[in-house]
Amino acid sequence: MAGPAAWTGGGVDPPAPKALARYRPNVGVVLINRDGKLWLGRRSEATGPRNWQFPQGGVDKGEDLLAAALRELHEETGASSATPVGRTSEWMAYAFPPSYRRGQRVQRWIGQKQIWFALRFTGEDSEFDLAAHETPEFDSWRWADPDEVLPCVVGFKQPTYERVLEAFRPLITRGPGAD
């Protein structure tokens, strides 16, 4: 599993490796169904229309990145029937905009650095349970064509999503297990 490395800071130079220490370690999941559609969740406490995103979340200290991605997928969607088919090779990072409201857990960070995983969903849609975790991240979900994703995502995450979609496009359109 491999993919491109990318800085997605929107027109500014990437941070030096030492500066990445100020970015919260995070994983993101592009969940792909048998039809090549991508799972999108609508953020529970965000106003629309750009309040949809892929599952993502923090990496616990010492946690394996794939294990973190599978944990976050289950916590945020209730799903666990997924097979890894790709990942980005290096951290992608974005800075939080000054107006972004951050929870207590992320206030000390200036942004997030992410490794992204492409996972093939092997279960049934009935597996999704947005209330599986005590504090639901999403209040709704849907399968979307890859071209539908960017207009639904908050502006400061769009460059990252663009790079992730580019990296995983071959897996989305003709990924293994899509029979």
C-alpha positions as CSV (number, residue, x, y, z in Angstrom):
1,M,0.0,0.0,0.0
2,A,1.4,3.3,-1.0
3,G,0.5,6.7,-2.2
4,P,1.9,10.3,-2.5
5,A,3.2,12.4,0.2
6,A,1.7,15.9,0.4
7,W,1.5,19.1,2.2
8,T,-1.9,20.6,1.8
9,G,-1.5,23.9,3.6
10,G,-3.1,25.8,0.8
11,G,-0.4,27.9,-0.9
12,V,2.1,28.1,1.9
13,D,5.3,26.2,2.2
14,P,5.2,22.9,4.1
15,P,6.3,23.0,7.7
16,A,9.8,21.8,8.5
17,P,9.9,18.3,10.1
18,K,10.4,19.9,13.5
19,A,7.3,22.1,13.0
20,L,5.2,19.0,12.3
21,A,5.5,18.2,16.0
22,R,2.9,21.0,16.5
23,Y,0.4,19.2,14.3
24,R,-1.8,16.6,15.9
25,P,-1.2,13.0,14.7
26,N,-4.3,11.9,12.9
27,V,-5.6,9.2,10.5
28,G,-8.2,9.5,7.8
29,V,-10.3,6.8,6.1
30,V,-11.7,6.7,2.6
31,L,-14.2,3.9,2.8
32,I,-15.0,2.6,-0.7
33,N,-18.0,0.4,-1.4
34,R,-18.4,-2.3,-4.1
35,D,-19.8,0.3,-6.5
36,G,-16.8,2.7,-6.2
37,K,-18.8,5.2,-4.0
38,L,-17.2,6.8,-0.9
39,W,-18.7,7.0,2.6
40,L,-19.4,10.6,3.8
41,G,-20.7,11.6,7.2
42,R,-22.4,14.9,8.1
43,R,-20.7,16.4,11.1
44,S,-23.2,16.5,14.0
45,E,-22.4,20.0,15.3
46,A,-21.4,21.8,12.1
47,T,-23.7,23.9,10.0
48,G,-24.0,23.2,6.3
49,P,-23.7,23.0,3.5
50,R,-19.9,22.1,3.8
51,N,-20.2,19.9,6.8
52,W,-19.5,16.4,5.3
53,Q,-16.3,14.5,5.7
54,F,-14.6,11.1,5.7
55,P,-14.0,9.4,9.1
56,Q,-10.9,10.6,10.8
57,G,-9.4,10.9,14.2
58,G,-6.5,11.1,16.5
59,V,-3.8,8.5,17.0
60,D,-3.2,7.4,20.5
61,K,0.4,7.4,21.8
62,G,2.2,4.3,20.5
63,E,-0.8,3.2,18.4
64,D,-0.3,1.5,15.1
65,L,-1.6,3.8,12.3
66,L,-3.8,1.1,10.6
67,A,-5.1,0.1,14.0
68,A,-6.0,3.7,14.7
69,A,-7.8,4.0,11.3
70,L,-9.8,0.9,11.9
71,R,-10.7,2.1,15.5
72,E,-11.8,5.5,14.2
73,L,-13.8,3.9,11.5
74,H,-15.6,1.7,14.0
75,E,-16.1,4.5,16.6
76,E,-17.4,7.0,14.1
77,T,-19.5,4.7,11.9
78,G,-20.1,1.5,13.8
79,A,-18.7,-0.4,10.8
80,S,-15.8,-2.8,11.1
81,S,-16.1,-4.8,7.8
82,A,-13.3,-3.2,5.9
83,T,-10.1,-4.4,4.2
84,P,-7.1,-2.1,3.7
85,V,-6.3,-1.5,0.0
86,G,-4.0,1.6,0.2
87,R,-2.4,4.3,2.3
88,T,-0.5,7.6,1.8
89,S,3.2,7.2,2.3
90,E,3.9,10.3,4.4
91,W,2.0,12.8,6.5
92,M,-0.4,15.3,4.9
93,A,-0.9,18.3,7.0
94,Y,-3.3,21.2,7.3
95,A,-3.4,24.2,9.7
96,F,-6.6,25.1,11.6
97,P,-8.0,28.4,10.5
98,P,-8.0,31.1,13.2
99,S,-11.8,31.0,13.4
100,Y,-11.9,27.2,13.9
101,R,-13.5,26.1,17.2
102,R,-11.4,23.3,18.7
103,G,-12.2,21.0,21.5
104,Q,-10.1,20.7,24.6
105,R,-8.2,17.8,23.2
106,V,-6.8,19.6,20.2
107,Q,-6.3,23.2,21.5
108,R,-2.6,22.9,21.8
109,W,-2.2,21.9,18.2
110,I,-1.9,24.3,15.3
111,G,-3.3,21.8,12.8
112,Q,-3.4,18.1,12.0
113,K,-1.0,15.8,10.2
114,Q,-2.6,12.8,8.7
115,I,-1.9,9.4,7.2
116,W,-4.8,8.3,5.0
117,F,-6.1,4.8,4.4
118,A,-8.2,3.5,1.6
119,L,-10.4,0.7,2.9
120,R,-12.8,-1.5,0.9
121,F,-16.1,-1.9,2.7
122,T,-17.0,-5.6,2.7
123,G,-20.2,-5.5,4.9
124,E,-23.8,-4.4,4.5
125,D,-25.1,-0.9,4.9
126,S,-27.1,-2.1,8.0
127,E,-23.7,-2.3,9.8
128,F,-23.5,1.5,10.1
129,D,-24.5,2.8,13.5
130,L,-23.7,6.5,14.0
131,A,-24.5,6.2,17.8
132,A,-21.9,3.4,18.3
133,H,-19.7,5.8,20.1
134,E,-20.8,7.7,23.2
135,T,-20.5,11.1,21.4
136,P,-21.6,10.7,17.8
137,E,-19.4,12.5,15.3
138,F,-22.0,12.3,12.5
139,D,-25.8,12.7,12.4
140,S,-26.2,11.4,8.9
141,W,-24.3,9.5,6.3
142,R,-24.4,8.6,2.6
143,W,-22.5,7.0,-0.3
144,A,-21.1,9.6,-2.7
145,D,-19.4,9.6,-6.1
146,P,-15.8,10.8,-5.8
147,D,-16.7,14.0,-7.8
148,E,-19.4,14.9,-5.2
149,V,-17.0,15.0,-2.3
150,L,-15.1,18.3,-2.5
151,P,-18.1,20.7,-2.7
152,C,-19.4,19.1,0.5
153,V,-16.2,19.5,2.6
154,V,-15.2,22.5,4.7
155,G,-12.8,24.8,2.8
156,F,-9.7,24.4,4.9
157,K,-9.8,20.6,4.4
158,Q,-10.5,20.7,0.7
159,P,-6.8,20.7,-0.5
160,T,-6.2,17.6,1.6
161,Y,-9.2,15.9,0.3
162,E,-8.2,16.7,-3.3
163,R,-4.8,15.1,-2.8
164,V,-6.4,12.1,-1.0
165,L,-8.9,11.5,-3.8
166,E,-6.1,11.9,-6.4
167,A,-3.9,9.3,-4.5
168,F,-6.7,6.8,-4.2
169,R,-8.6,7.3,-7.5
170,P,-7.1,4.1,-9.0
171,L,-8.4,2.2,-6.0
172,I,-11.8,3.8,-6.2
173,T,-12.5,3.1,-9.8
174,R,-11.0,-0.4,-10.1
175,G,-10.1,-1.4,-6.6
176,P,-9.6,-5.0,-5.5
177,G,-12.7,-6.7,-4.1
178,A,-15.1,-4.6,-6.1
179,D,-16.8,-7.6,-7.7
